[in-house]
Amino acid sequence: MCIYSPAYRCFLLPAVLLLLNCYCNLVYAGDRTPANAAATLNPPNSELVRHYTPFTLKDDEFAIVMAEGLNTTFGLHIENAYGEMVLKSEQRDLFQRHRLFITVEQCTHCIAVTTTWNVNASQQVVIPEITQFQIQKSKQRYNIEKIIRTTLAAIHSNKPPSAQQLQSNIAETNQLWLSVGNTTEQLNSAFLIAHAIANDAEDSTAKILFETLLQTALQAGDFYTQGFVLLHLGSLEFYRGHYSTSEAYFKKARSKLPDIKNKELAQFLNANLAYSIGQLDNKMDRAQQSEKNLKIALQLYYELKRANYISITLNALGFSYRSRNRLDEAASYHALAFRYSLLTGSDMLTMQCLYHLAIDSALRGRFYYALELLNDAQTLNTSTPRRHWEAHILAAKARIFMELGMLQESERTYHQATQLYKQVNATADLKTVYLNQGRLYSLLGNFPQAKRYWELAEDKDQQFTGGKFKLRLLQAQINSELNQANYYEAVKQQLELIDQSKNTSDRFLQGENLSQLANLYLRLNDNEQALQTALQAITLSKDNRDQLTLAQSSYQAAQAAFALGNIALSTEHANSAIAQIENLRWSLQQDNLRREFFALQRSLYALKMRITLADNISNANNHLKALHVAETFKARTLYDSLRRQYASHPAATAGSLSDKNNIQQLVEETLQQIQAFNTQPNKTGASLNFTQLQDYIKALPNDTAVLYFFIDEQDSLVWWISNSTINLIKLPENKLLQELVENSLQAALEPSMSVFSAANQKALFNAQMALSQKLLGKIADLDQFRHLVIIPDGPLHRVPFAALYNPKTQQPLLLTHTISYSLSLASDYWLQDNTKTRNNTSQLLLVGDPTFVNRDIQQQRDKALPQLPGTAKELAAIESLWPQDSEKLRLEGENASRSELLSHDLRKFSVLHFATHAQVNWRNPALTYLALAQSNVGNSNKLTSQEISQLRIDADLVVLSACETTAGKEILGEGPMGLSRAFFDAGSRRVVATLWPVADDSSAFLMEQFYTALLRDNKSSASALRAAQLAVARIPKWSHPYYWAGFGFYGKRNSWR
């Protein structure tokens, strides 16, 4: 609220509350800021001017160094003779001085360094002087400073002192200051202690200390201190939810402005008041007045050249816009705020900006990236720990864990956040955390516990006035009724929520509530009521320009119309919903978000397919149209990733801060850059259009056919596609397919079946044939084609089709077909037609047999990783097969480390081969990793999926001879998020990967056979893999599919040489 310093816990409080309000309703919002946009706006170093003042301490001397000048200096630190920083001031005291106390033990030959922000490079720089600089031996001054510093350290410890202890310390310093006749420093010492305890959110104690300080300031006739303390008292009341009391304090503080003689201090207090009142206006739904006051504050801070306060105010304006769903404007303010935060050099402000950027990323669905930012923020917070901010970070993590389905982790993290919030008496945050904990327990099915937490939240909310928390609480309770299938009770509460929301000015909330009511009517099969309610929501969301609600309500209208038999109306609204989703798709820049977003919208595409096929399911043209609908949905983010590798993507840039005279000009320019950045991908197109789909089918070779699967709860389908025909076949319901897949995999992976008795052979054959019959039984001309392209879906991503049978001939497909896999027709189309094989000399990178002994990877929670002796033989065999005139690099043992691997330019290698362990993280696919050797103690030996996807490689082939390198958490419509997917994201054209844990010796032999067929027999990668699998299967001890069927080929099918 009051933004006295970057460290003050209240200065972003309303923004935090507003953020959490949005975050509690976390949806895939159309925030158009690219998550990395702010990072591209680097502040120019030329705008920082430093001035150095050397001094020397000896014996028991100490120095009191002060730098003041409200609009010149915003940094002061002390360096020793070696240039090392020994002390730093990131905030000013009551009278806006940077103030450091340094003893001879810290340095003898010292340098005081002040930092100035040169706002306009064309103007003469005014070098700030250190206006107060004292070297002395005064025991009295030393004792005062010692009391203050001991008190401040205790405040930030795990056991802060009581109010009585703090008052005693303040009284002691007062007496010492009075003995030297310094009222100014007396006020300042009391303020430093009160301000520090307020930083850690000890509201009741801080209020007592500030009230005592106010009385002292009144007696001293210091109007500036009176106004500033009143501002802090108002901030504390704001945080407690006592908005009318808070407003009264702000008015009293403003009344002191005319009597303050120092005009710069008066301007600074005025800016703080404008900011605080603007935040209060925002909380009281006075949006226009809030924006006006915040912009007044922004301009005042700009005139004062206070970069930290500019950053804070820009963030507040961003959240103000976010609350009104003006997301482009919000994004521009956030990006610029981050830029100014970097300019300040404040770790505390950087930590807070990282926190807010993480929330922004989470709201855009980039959950794993958000967790990274929160981890960085947490690290920064340890340097100057603030329990309140630690609680904020933990609460945000817990909310993300809940969104990712990591419910136990969310429960544990929420508990940690709750304990910290209780320690600092953060009532407003506690009610929000209780609300979310209720949601969490509702998801866990523990409805009594959910109810208990909601009662706690409601009890905390009684202490507040105004706001929309009651509406959010009611919405959470409605969702709980939905989880329990209590639809009639949910409808009753939803109608109550709609009635209450009419009293707010939030038309977005009203539209969302109507859409939710339409969804409830659909659950009750009241399609007439659902249609009418959805149409109301459509009208309101169009007026609000709320694309997400418009997409949802259009989908609901399409559902209801289809159920009522109105195909034309259903088609109209389904097309409208898809159009909105496409718009949102380009707004949501990052792949992680689009994967989650499209998974949630899968039911819309399934509905569109049912509408398409409703007219005549036997019509071949309808088969093609339905395929195009399915393809629109499938693996879109991989296709986008492949396209972006060959398309320019200009980074957002901005001019220097110093050449702008108006802060609003900077905001508008940043907004234009972000909007240009967001719309740029449209230039590269979307997925395959209908004509491209037809062209792809016509271009299929005569000996190649595609099996395209679409698995849905209501309808599961397979398209059998060649260059001359396209047939659509209905499959059994999803539940039966799941059961058949599980039986097939159990037979293929059962260790006891590796001993091929007659009984085992029969059991395996029966399981594989049962699945084969359901998937392939209706395909008449399977043997006419030598090459099969499998595009799986749902549980079929786990199926090794080479181990299935032709139901007509009962021949294994491995004997008759070369099989390759793709995630979508679009990605297959792009890989076949738009990626070129390297023309330069082939170079081979071999990475394997890493050393795991006594390394941290065995000290983690993961299973201990044994050495893989077969991988050393594997690498040696491949190296011997590689052409002697081609370059190769072999990283093995200690050299097969993450640091060594990343030290090379991976773009120069045409083939990358990894032979090691892999570990799938089923909850967080970004943390799936290849296990490498550890170069130094403390260095990571995990090459994660996220790191891999961010590499830039130019490989014709990547071979992952490790366990489960295709497997991963499955995102509906996108497939498993495994290591093979990450290598495609990084730039590979072909990948050989595994479906399950593979044996060491048989894998080494298979790989030797693969490279023999590839290099000596000049086979394509898919054909070489088939040859290798046949070679393994013909060896009796490895004839079971467990040893060879787990390997699959993905990507560009023609020869890479």
Beta strands, then each sheet from edge to edge (+ up, - down):
strand 1: 48-56
strand 2: 62-67
strand 3: 73-79
strand 4: 85-89
strand 5: 98-103
strand 6: 109-117
strand 7: 132-136
strand 8: 704-710
strand 9: 717-721
strand 10: 726-730
strand 11: 787-791
strand 12: 805-806
strand 13: 811-812
strand 14: 818-821
strand 15: 844-850
strand 16: 888-893
strand 17: 911-915
strand 18: 918-919
strand 19: 929-931
strand 20: 942-944
strand 21: 957-961
strand 22: 970-971
strand 23: 975-976
strand 24: 990-994
strand 25: 1047-1051
sheet 1: 1+ 6- 3+ 4-
sheet 2: 5+ 2- 7+
sheet 3: 10+ 9- 8+ 11+ 14+
sheet 4: 12+ 13-
sheet 5: 16+ 15+ 17+ 21+ 24+ 25-
sheet 6: 18+ 19- 20+
sheet 7: 22+ 23-
end
